[in-house]
Amino acid sequence: MNNRRIALPKQTHALYAFRSIIILTAAFALASVGCTLVLVLRILITKSYRYMYLVWNLFLAWIPYALALGMIVLAAKARSKRKIKWLIILFGTLWLLFYPNAPYILTDFIHIIKAPPSVSNEISFISNSGILWYDIVLNSSFAFIGHLIGLVSLAFFHDLTRALYNRWIGWIIAIVATILGGYGIYLGRFARLNSWHIFTKPIPSIQMISGNLFNAKAMLFSFCFGFFIFLTYIVVYSFHKLRNKT
């Protein structure tokens, strides 16, 4: 039996150098803490816990990133290409289930639209207009960081599939992921379906997923968000490839 480890392409090794992963993860962690501090400041000023769900949604955005890192580590340690492929299928499926949680935070702006914030008369140094702008910055911070974490996890997944197969398979995976990501956002926002429901409530979840698949509203919403995800991914992936050449 050949126990020699499969060598991923040199550019993949360069990208996933241990130091680079640590720096990138630390940057995302610092940004996440910064978002949380912006929320804490709002709570201290207004005594309102209105946007606490943003912390939970940002935590969910970290799950596909963690799964992508898991794929990288296991692929590097695997001793056969067949084993790597099975690991990618397993972790890739889990990644796909949780990935929509990252761009999902973009839809949280609906809460500002439906119920514009206001402050009590006791807070004299800030107006309703002022707290509205603050909330726009607050939601934008969480949405941007969460979406970016998801895009980077997609880039990791994209590169692994490209290394194992070829560039066309890699891009097909990326495009399918963005489309399904848009559909996942729809299911989360309108059908109120969570990623873990596929494990806790498998039959109802499958029925809900299949039942909305050809819904006109679902298709239009999924296409719009999927297209947006793909456009932003193109920028992130292009920067990532440019970095590999420097």
C-alpha positions, 0 to 999 in steps of 0.5 A: 500500500502506498502511504505517501501523502498527496501533495497539493499544488505549491500555490495552495501550500503557500496560501494555507501556510500556518502563519497566514491562517493565524494572521487572517483568523486573528484579523477576523476575530479582532474585527468581530470583537470590534463589531461587538464593542460597537453593539455594547456601546449602543446598549450602554447609551440606549439601555436597549438590547434590540440588536443582540441577535447580530452577535449570534448571526456573526457567530453562525458566520464563523461556522463555514470558516471553521469547516473550511479550515478543517478541510484544509487541515485534514486534506494536508494530513490525508495519505491518499487522494481518495481519502481527501475526496471523501473528506471534502465531500463530507465537510463540503456538505456541512459547509454548504449547509452552514454557508448561507448564515454568513451572507444572511446577516445582510438581510438584518437591515430589514429590522431597521426598515420595518421599525426605525430606531428611536431614543427616549427624551432622557438622552439629550445628546443624540437624536432619532436621526443620530441613532438611525445612522449609528444603527446603519453603521452597526448593522453594516459592520456585522454584515460586512464582516460576516459576509467577508468571512463567508467569502473567504471560506468559499475561496478556501473550498474553491481552491481545495476542489480546484487542487483535487480536480481542475479549475473548471470543477472549482468554479462550478462548485463556487457558482453553485455555492453562491446560488444555493447560498442565495436560496439558503438566505431565502429559506432562513429569512422567509421560511425561518429554516435554520441550518441545523433543522436538517438534522433535528427536523429532517423530514419537514426541512426537506419538504420545505426546501423542495416545496419552495424550490420552484416558487417564483418569489424564492427563485427571484430572491435567490437569484438576486442574492446569489448574483450579489454573492458571486459579484463580491466573491469575484473581487475577493477571489481575484485579490486572493489570486493576485496575492499568490502571484506576489 
